[in-house]
Amino acid sequence: MLEYSNSQEKSTAKTNLDMTLYELQAEISKTLSHPLRVAIIHYLKDGEKTVNDLTQTLGASQSNISQHLALLRQRQIVKTRKEGSTVYYRVASPKISQACDMVREVLLEQLNQKQEMAKSYTPER
């Protein structure tokens, strides 16, 4: 009976740990659910950028870019380095960029499949 109780406790603890990880993963996913934040990650994968760099590249306002960077920084998706009065942003882990790239690749594959289906579609007459 004690063995069953211990194994049940271990199973519950593992389930709780799994759920905690799923919740954290969902939080990261929510953070990356805005197109501008995904674009920021995309442009930061090539190296550090300033807010001005991102503003010019993405065409959004400085305040908008700064707000998104603040959220990404708060969620530890990007890190900063300060040089004088200039703040440089970079992706905290290359795995974040890789994950975004993988999702992008899946979406491109799906789009290509839909295009192929549309090309082969012939309406009945």
Helices and strands as residue ranges (DSSP letters): H 2-31, H 35-44, H 51-58, H 62-74, E 78-83, E 86-91, H 94-120
